[in-house]
């Protein structure tokens, strides 16, 4: 079980802490607001009313032993930077830090953040993808330049096998799973002979530009 510290229980931090707990993580939630701590205490393993800007406090709470920590301190730029620095000094393996600007992001990286979070920016980009590509049911960024999407099979694909469609050679994309209607389980790594059925959903992975070319071609 992964042990995660979530520092700062604004809307983002609170939702993240509860969601991590639901995913089976052992969550330590830390904030200076008594009301927030009372509200979340039954949803996480440990809810602590404490000032994370004190390195000794973090050390006493055992934060140095967590697998990862997420710093969600909103507009308090100086506080977020300080806490990130303390987490790095305590030896936390992976540090995620919420930033509100590119400059803030650079400073957080300099003091030890491994991953920067832009909640509003990331969500805006995700929404833009959904609005601009209404056929895409779900969009996930794997790494820079690569995406995974859920794409409803076009009618022109019905009754044709994956080998016949030859999406790898034609578009440079891969169908690594298929979601069938009325079936909760994905069919992973479908064989080349799989014949596309009506209402099948293709789970596709590939370079962003190649996926976009595929969407433009078949939509």
Backbone bond lengths (Angstrom), bond angles and torsions (degrees), N, CA, C in turn:
res aa  C-N    CA-C-N  psi(-1)  N-CA   C-N-CA  omega(-1)  CA-C   N-CA-C  phi
1 X - - - 1.470 - - 1.526 109.45 -
2 X 1.316 116.34 126.90 1.457 120.09 178.97 1.522 110.67 -74.91
3 X 1.314 114.62 140.61 1.455 120.65 178.00 1.526 108.71 -107.03
4 X 1.323 116.08 121.01 1.462 121.31 -173.91 1.522 110.33 -124.93
5 X 1.327 116.47 135.77 1.461 121.56 173.45 1.524 108.32 -103.23
6 X 1.329 115.99 129.52 1.463 121.30 175.00 1.523 106.88 -114.43
7 X 1.315 116.24 117.07 1.461 121.25 -174.71 1.525 109.37 -110.39
8 X 1.326 115.07 112.18 1.454 121.06 -176.69 1.518 110.43 104.90
9 X 1.334 116.27 115.86 1.458 120.38 -174.36 1.528 112.53 -113.86
10 X 1.331 115.61 50.39 1.452 119.04 167.71 1.523 107.97 -70.59
11 X 1.315 117.33 -168.39 1.463 119.53 -178.29 1.524 112.11 -56.70
12 X 1.330 115.80 -44.55 1.464 119.90 -178.81 1.522 111.44 -67.98
13 X 1.328 117.56 -50.95 1.453 121.38 -177.81 1.520 112.83 -62.35
14 X 1.334 116.19 -40.94 1.468 120.71 -179.81 1.527 110.14 -62.85
15 X 1.335 116.04 -49.12 1.460 120.04 -179.36 1.518 111.22 -63.18
16 X 1.327 116.59 -40.11 1.457 121.12 178.87 1.523 111.31 -62.47
17 X 1.334 117.05 -46.43 1.471 120.72 -178.36 1.525 111.27 -60.94
18 X 1.318 116.80 -45.66 1.471 120.69 -180.00 1.528 110.35 -65.01
19 X 1.321 116.56 -41.18 1.465 120.62 -179.02 1.527 111.31 -66.34
20 X 1.332 117.05 -39.74 1.465 120.37 177.44 1.521 111.13 -63.16
21 X 1.320 116.15 -40.42 1.466 120.47 178.40 1.526 110.54 -62.78
22 X 1.326 116.37 -40.63 1.465 120.30 178.81 1.521 111.31 -65.91
23 X 1.341 116.43 -26.50 1.460 120.81 178.76 1.524 111.78 -82.45
24 X 1.316 117.02 1.27 1.456 120.43 176.58 1.511 115.57 95.70
25 X 1.329 117.39 8.60 1.463 119.85 177.78 1.530 110.89 -82.73
26 X 1.319 115.59 152.09 1.461 121.10 172.24 1.527 106.84 -87.13
27 X 1.315 116.68 113.57 1.456 121.06 -170.31 1.523 111.88 -111.30
28 X 1.334 115.17 130.16 1.458 122.05 169.49 1.524 106.73 -106.38
29 X 1.310 117.32 115.85 1.465 121.63 179.54 1.527 108.63 -104.21
30 X 1.338 116.55 129.27 1.459 121.60 -174.99 1.520 110.23 -126.27
31 X 1.332 116.28 131.29 1.462 120.62 177.15 1.526 108.78 -159.45
32 X 1.334 115.52 162.10 1.463 120.15 178.20 1.527 112.10 -96.47
33 X 1.319 117.38 0.24 1.460 122.30 -179.48 1.530 109.57 -96.53
34 X 1.328 116.14 113.09 1.462 120.87 -176.61 1.518 111.82 -60.73
35 X 1.324 116.99 -38.94 1.453 120.49 -179.57 1.521 112.33 -61.44
36 X 1.325 116.51 -41.48 1.463 120.08 179.91 1.525 111.09 -67.28
37 X 1.321 115.59 -38.73 1.463 119.63 178.98 1.536 110.24 -65.30
38 X 1.315 116.95 -42.54 1.463 120.38 177.72 1.520 110.58 -62.67
39 X 1.311 115.98 -39.19 1.456 120.80 -176.79 1.526 112.79 -67.99
40 X 1.335 116.54 -34.47 1.466 119.59 -173.50 1.527 113.70 -98.23
41 X 1.317 118.33 -8.55 1.466 121.33 -169.00 1.523 114.14 -60.35
42 X 1.328 117.14 -27.85 1.465 119.39 -179.49 1.527 112.51 -89.62
43 X 1.321 116.07 -1.97 1.468 119.73 -176.87 1.519 113.27 -107.29
44 X 1.342 117.44 -11.32 1.466 121.20 179.80 1.518 109.21 -129.75
45 X 1.324 116.40 168.40 1.462 120.35 -178.06 1.515 112.98 -68.69
46 X 1.341 115.39 -37.44 1.460 119.45 -177.14 1.520 109.25 -148.15
47 X 1.321 116.85 123.22 1.464 122.33 177.21 1.526 107.25 -116.58
48 X 1.318 116.50 121.91 1.461 120.38 -171.19 1.523 111.19 -123.00
49 X 1.326 115.33 126.45 1.465 121.57 173.61 1.525 106.67 -84.53
50 X 1.323 116.99 103.59 1.466 119.80 -174.99 1.515 110.26 -159.30
51 X 1.330 113.84 160.47 1.465 121.19 177.56 1.524 108.54 -95.88
52 X 1.324 116.43 107.13 1.461 120.98 -177.15 1.519 112.49 -70.88
53 X 1.332 117.17 -9.56 1.466 120.39 178.62 1.515 111.71 -77.33
54 X 1.318 117.00 3.14 1.461 122.21 176.97 1.530 108.72 -108.42
55 X 1.319 116.09 114.17 1.457 120.26 -177.05 1.522 111.82 -61.44
56 X 1.341 116.66 -38.38 1.465 120.24 -179.64 1.525 110.79 -63.16
57 X 1.322 117.03 -37.14 1.462 120.87 178.57 1.518 110.45 -64.04
58 X 1.312 116.62 -46.01 1.466 120.41 179.01 1.527 110.75 -60.50
59 X 1.322 115.31 -39.54 1.455 120.01 -179.81 1.524 110.88 -65.60
60 X 1.328 117.33 -43.70 1.465 121.44 179.65 1.527 111.79 -64.00
61 X 1.327 116.08 -32.14 1.470 120.28 179.33 1.526 112.45 -77.86
62 X 1.314 116.92 -5.00 1.461 120.67 179.46 1.517 113.85 77.26
63 X 1.331 116.25 20.68 1.463 119.50 -177.87 1.526 111.73 -63.34
64 X 1.316 116.59 -27.43 1.459 119.73 178.42 1.515 113.60 -63.50
65 X 1.333 117.18 -16.80 1.466 121.36 -177.94 1.519 113.66 -96.30
66 X 1.330 117.98 -1.05 1.468 119.22 -177.81 1.528 110.19 -74.25
67 X 1.322 115.49 158.36 1.466 120.31 177.44 1.522 111.25 -73.85
68 X 1.335 115.39 -33.64 1.462 120.06 -179.98 1.517 109.00 -155.77
69 X 1.322 115.44 155.07 1.459 121.18 176.29 1.521 108.55 -132.43
70 X 1.339 115.13 144.27 1.459 120.74 178.93 1.524 108.22 -120.90
71 X 1.316 116.76 120.64 1.462 122.42 -179.41 1.526 108.37 -96.50
72 X 1.333 116.38 112.59 1.479 121.86 -175.40 1.523 109.02 -124.41
73 X 1.315 116.25 67.94 1.459 119.27 -171.27 1.531 114.22 -105.91
74 X 1.296 116.93 24.56 1.453 121.69 170.06 1.508 114.60 57.34
75 X 1.327 115.93 -130.47 1.460 121.12 -173.64 1.529 113.49 -85.05
76 X 1.328 118.05 -2.29 1.460 120.61 178.80 1.528 109.25 -77.92
77 X 1.317 116.83 80.98 1.457 121.21 -175.48 1.516 112.17 -59.29
78 X 1.335 116.42 -47.49 1.463 120.11 -177.58 1.523 111.17 -63.92
79 X 1.328 116.76 -39.25 1.463 120.51 -179.17 1.525 110.94 -66.62
80 X 1.323 116.68 -43.13 1.464 120.02 178.89 1.513 112.18 -61.41
81 X 1.314 116.33 -40.86 1.468 121.42 178.85 1.522 110.22 -65.01
82 X 1.326 117.01 -44.39 1.459 121.34 -178.19 1.532 111.03 -63.54
83 X 1.341 115.87 -46.20 1.461 119.58 -178.77 1.529 110.51 -64.93
84 X 1.312 117.17 -39.71 1.462 120.75 177.89 1.523 110.92 -60.72
85 X 1.328 116.52 -42.40 1.462 121.45 177.67 1.529 110.84 -61.32
86 X 1.343 116.63 -44.68 1.470 120.27 179.94 1.528 110.89 -62.63
87 X 1.328 117.06 -41.44 1.461 120.81 179.72 1.526 110.94 -62.04
88 X 1.327 114.91 -39.67 1.469 119.08 178.23 1.521 110.37 -64.79
89 X 1.310 116.88 -43.04 1.460 120.77 179.95 1.519 112.09 -66.78
90 X 1.324 116.86 -28.45 1.469 120.76 178.77 1.528 112.29 -80.95
91 X 1.313 116.21 -7.26 1.467 119.90 175.66 1.508 115.60 87.53
92 X 1.336 118.54 21.65 1.466 120.52 177.50 1.526 108.92 -62.25
93 X 1.323 115.97 131.56 1.462 120.99 -173.63 1.510 114.58 -61.59
94 X 1.320 116.38 -50.93 1.465 120.92 -178.33 1.521 109.12 -130.80
95 X 1.310 116.21 127.24 1.467 121.34 -177.94 1.526 109.40 -117.83
96 X 1.321 115.48 120.74 1.459 122.33 174.22 1.527 106.74 -103.98
97 X 1.319 116.43 136.51 1.460 119.04 -178.59 1.526 110.31 -135.44
98 X 1.310 115.21 134.40 1.462 121.15 178.57 1.525 109.26 -81.46
99 X 1.331 115.86 130.77 1.460 121.16 179.57 1.519 109.86 -120.97
100 X 1.337 115.61 154.95 1.462 119.28 179.30 1.528 112.26 -115.43
101 X 1.335 116.50 -1.18 1.458 120.28 177.94 1.520 108.81 -158.95
102 X 1.326 115.91 164.90 1.461 119.95 178.35 1.533 111.37 -64.87
103 X 1.340 116.85 -38.33 1.468 120.15 177.83 1.524 110.91 -63.51
104 X 1.326 115.56 -43.86 1.462 120.68 177.41 1.523 109.78 -59.72
105 X 1.322 116.11 -42.27 1.461 121.55 179.25 1.526 111.36 -58.84
106 X 1.328 116.54 -44.97 1.467 120.41 -178.68 1.524 111.73 -62.66
107 X 1.318 116.64 -40.86 1.464 120.15 179.38 1.526 110.62 -65.56
108 X 1.326 116.68 -43.00 1.462 120.69 179.12 1.525 111.00 -60.72
109 X 1.309 116.56 -39.98 1.468 119.98 177.79 1.534 111.10 -65.48
110 X 1.315 116.40 -38.45 1.457 120.64 -179.50 1.522 112.40 -63.48
111 X 1.345 116.82 -33.22 1.468 119.20 -177.65 1.529 112.64 -94.01
112 X 1.337 117.12 0.54 1.461 116.90 171.66 1.511 118.69 131.06
113 X 1.336 119.36 -1.65 1.463 119.72 179.47 1.527 109.98 -67.16
114 X 1.338 115.69 135.59 1.464 120.42 179.04 1.529 111.58 -91.07
115 X 1.311 115.99 -29.67 1.459 120.74 -177.00 1.523 108.94 -142.58
116 X 1.323 116.55 130.43 1.455 121.81 179.86 1.526 110.20 -99.83
117 X 1.319 115.49 137.42 1.456 121.36 -179.59 1.519 109.12 -113.60
118 X 1.315 115.92 127.52 1.465 122.73 172.45 1.529 106.91 -117.25
119 X 1.325 119.33 82.09 1.470 120.47 -173.51 1.524 113.94 -52.80
120 X 1.327 117.38 -50.90 1.457 119.96 -177.23 1.520 110.75 -68.10
121 X 1.328 116.77 -43.81 1.466 121.17 -178.83 1.525 110.81 -64.23
122 X 1.348 116.13 -46.26 1.457 119.77 -179.14 1.519 111.59 -62.96
123 X 1.335 116.35 -41.83 1.457 120.19 -179.73 1.526 110.63 -67.69
124 X 1.322 116.54 -37.29 1.462 119.87 178.05 1.530 110.62 -63.35
125 X 1.326 117.33 -42.35 1.454 120.86 178.94 1.528 110.86 -66.08
126 X 1.329 115.74 -38.48 1.464 119.92 178.42 1.525 110.32 -64.91
127 X 1.327 116.28 -43.92 1.461 120.42 179.50 1.523 110.62 -64.34
128 X 1.332 116.61 -38.98 1.459 120.25 178.78 1.526 110.78 -59.62
129 X 1.331 116.00 -41.31 1.460 119.91 177.86 1.526 111.00 -61.95
130 X 1.340 116.43 -42.39 1.453 120.89 -178.26 1.523 111.61 -67.34
131 X 1.333 116.06 -43.43 1.464 120.35 -179.23 1.524 110.97 -67.86
132 X 1.323 116.43 -41.75 1.462 120.99 -177.28 1.520 112.40 -74.32
133 X 1.341 116.48 -23.07 1.467 121.19 -178.04 1.522 109.86 -129.12
134 X 1.328 117.54 74.54 1.464 120.84 -173.51 1.522 114.20 -63.29
135 X 1.347 118.20 -18.30 1.461 120.00 178.78 1.517 112.26 -77.57
136 X 1.326 116.29 -16.28 1.459 120.51 -179.14 1.520 109.06 -83.28
137 X 1.334 115.79 117.35 1.463 119.62 -177.57 1.515 111.96 -76.62
138 X 1.312 115.71 -34.89 1.466 119.37 -178.49 1.508 108.85 -149.82
139 X 1.335 115.35 142.00 1.464 121.00 -177.27 1.511 108.96 -127.70
140 X 1.335 116.76 129.52 1.460 121.09 178.52 1.519 108.42 -134.33
141 X 1.329 116.49 128.73 1.466 120.22 176.78 1.522 108.34 -88.41
142 X 1.336 116.21 121.76 1.463 120.77 178.62 1.521 110.29 -79.24
143 X 1.305 115.44 -59.66 1.449 122.44 178.01 1.519 105.76 -154.11
144 X 1.277 118.30 175.18 1.460 120.34 -174.62 1.525 111.07 -55.01
145 X 1.329 116.11 119.05 1.457 120.64 176.83 1.506 115.61 92.06
146 X 1.344 118.22 -7.80 1.463 121.52 -178.79 1.530 109.93 -123.00
147 X 1.333 115.98 139.73 1.464 121.42 -178.15 1.517 111.25 -132.16
148 X 1.329 114.19 161.32 1.461 121.92 166.83 1.514 106.72 -122.98
149 X 1.332 117.41 132.31 1.463 119.90 177.56 1.524 110.20 -131.98
150 X 1.317 114.57 154.56 1.453 121.53 167.39 1.519 106.51 -101.10
151 X 1.335 116.39 122.58 1.460 120.48 -173.13 1.523 109.45 -128.64
152 X 1.333 118.43 120.83 1.464 119.68 178.65 1.519 110.24 -64.83
153 X 1.316 117.06 130.46 1.461 120.70 -177.25 1.529 110.46 -59.71
154 X 1.320 117.66 126.90 1.470 120.50 177.15 1.530 110.50 -65.17
155 X 1.326 116.56 154.68 1.466 120.73 -179.38 1.520 111.66 -57.42
156 X 1.349 116.58 -33.81 1.463 120.19 -178.51 1.531 112.19 -66.00
157 X 1.352 117.06 -14.29 1.464 120.73 178.13 1.527 112.12 -87.75
158 X 1.326 117.87 -17.98 1.462 121.12 -174.63 1.536 110.50 -58.83
159 X 1.334 114.78 133.48 1.462 119.99 176.76 1.518 114.15 80.26
160 X 1.320 117.22 4.11 1.465 120.68 179.81 1.535 109.81 -112.01
161 X 1.316 116.12 144.34 1.467 120.20 -178.63 1.515 110.28 -82.92
162 X 1.330 115.85 161.23 1.457 120.39 176.54 1.525 111.00 -61.52
163 X 1.343 116.64 -35.77 1.461 120.28 178.36 1.525 110.20 -63.12
164 X 1.318 116.31 -41.38 1.463 120.63 179.90 1.525 111.22 -67.33
165 X 1.321 116.55 -39.59 1.466 120.22 179.92 1.525 111.26 -68.61
166 X 1.339 116.40 -35.79 1.475 122.66 174.31 1.529 111.93 51.19
167 X 1.332 115.62 50.38 1.462 120.44 -175.26 1.531 112.74 -65.44
168 X 1.317 116.61 -28.86 1.466 120.14 -179.70 1.520 110.87 -62.87
169 X 1.329 116.23 -49.71 1.462 119.47 -177.48 1.525 112.30 -78.36
170 X 1.323 116.90 -31.35 1.465 119.65 -177.47 1.528 112.52 -78.68
171 X 1.351 115.51 -36.64 1.464 118.52 -173.93 1.535 114.12 -126.56
172 X 1.333 116.79 -10.26 1.459 119.13 -178.06 1.519 113.75 73.65
173 X 1.343 116.57 26.47 1.465 121.18 178.95 1.523 109.64 -120.41
174 X 1.316 116.10 164.54 1.455 121.24 -174.52 1.529 110.45 -128.38
175 X 1.318 116.79 134.87 1.468 122.00 172.29 1.525 106.43 -94.34
176 X 1.337 116.39 104.80 1.463 117.71 -176.88 1.522 112.75 -100.34
177 X 1.337 116.78 -6.32 1.466 119.37 175.74 1.526 109.06 -161.79
178 X 1.327 115.64 159.70 1.460 121.72 177.30 1.514 108.63 -134.57
179 X 1.328 115.06 131.06 1.456 120.56 175.28 1.526 107.76 -100.95
180 X 1.337 115.38 119.45 1.456 120.17 -178.38 1.527 110.41 -95.82
181 X 1.343 117.88 148.76 1.459 120.05 178.20 1.523 110.75 -61.98
182 X 1.305 115.87 141.93 1.469 122.77 177.75 1.533 112.46 63.60
183 X 1.335 116.46 24.85 1.455 120.50 177.71 1.519 107.53 -136.49
184 X 1.311 116.97 114.78 1.466 120.90 -174.87 1.524 112.55 -74.29
185 X 1.350 117.70 -16.90 1.453 120.64 -176.98 1.532 110.57 -97.74
186 X 1.328 115.34 139.26 1.451 120.62 175.66 1.526 110.09 -75.63
187 X 1.324 116.90 144.98 1.455 120.68 169.42 1.512 106.74 -92.63
188 X 1.332 115.42 102.62 1.454 120.98 -176.56 1.524 111.44 -79.73
189 X 1.321 115.24 145.16 1.461 122.81 177.16 1.528 111.34 45.82
190 X 1.313 117.75 61.40 1.465 120.56 -178.94 1.527 110.77 -61.53
191 X 1.338 118.10 143.27 1.476 120.85 -179.24 1.525 111.10 -69.71
192 X 1.317 115.03 161.21 1.466 120.08 -178.64 1.523 111.99 -59.77
193 X 1.325 115.76 -26.82 1.460 119.22 -178.58 1.522 114.48 -82.90
194 X 1.333 116.89 -0.66 1.472 118.91 -179.61 1.527 109.69 -61.86
195 X 1.334 115.78 131.24 1.457 121.79 -179.90 1.526 109.28 -99.90
196 X 1.305 116.26 125.72 1.458 121.68 -177.98 1.528 110.44 -65.71
197 X 1.333 115.22 132.33 1.458 121.20 -179.97 1.521 110.09 -108.04
198 X 1.297 115.02 162.67 1.457 120.45 177.06 1.528 109.30 -60.91
199 X 1.307 116.24 134.02 1.472 123.95 178.57 1.520 114.03 74.67
200 X 1.335 118.01 9.08 1.466 119.29 171.16 1.540 109.22 -65.94
201 X 1.328 115.28 148.55 1.460 120.82 173.70 1.516 108.05 -117.46
202 X 1.324 116.16 126.47 1.454 121.26 -178.65 1.523 110.15 -91.61
203 X 1.314 116.95 131.65 1.460 122.44 173.97 1.517 106.16 -99.00
204 X 1.330 115.48 111.48 1.462 121.69 -169.27 1.526 110.52 -116.30
205 X 1.329 115.71 141.50 1.458 121.34 175.45 1.521 109.03 -126.96
206 X 1.317 115.60 143.76 1.456 118.67 178.22 1.516 111.65 171.01
207 X 1.322 115.33 179.10 1.456 119.78 176.72 1.529 109.43 -65.44
208 X 1.321 115.63 142.85 1.456 120.68 -175.86 1.528 112.07 -53.95
209 X 1.314 117.08 -46.25 1.467 119.82 -176.67 1.523 111.44 -66.54
210 X 1.339 117.21 -31.83 1.460 120.05 179.54 1.521 110.98 -75.11
211 X 1.340 116.55 -36.25 1.455 119.42 175.55 1.514 110.21 -64.60
212 X 1.327 116.55 -41.11 1.464 120.06 178.84 1.518 111.40 -62.72
213 X 1.336 116.62 -39.42 1.460 120.80 177.81 1.525 110.45 -64.33
214 X 1.319 116.10 -40.01 1.463 121.05 177.78 1.529 110.60 -62.71
215 X 1.323 116.44 -45.81 1.472 120.51 179.79 1.525 111.43 -61.60
216 X 1.322 115.87 -42.75 1.471 119.74 -179.97 1.526 111.01 -63.36
217 X 1.307 115.80 -35.76 1.468 120.81 -176.40 1.526 112.48 -73.64
218 X 1.325 116.93 -41.82 1.472 119.02 -171.63 1.523 113.34 -98.03
219 X 1.347 117.89 -13.72 1.465 119.22 -178.30 1.524 110.40 -74.73
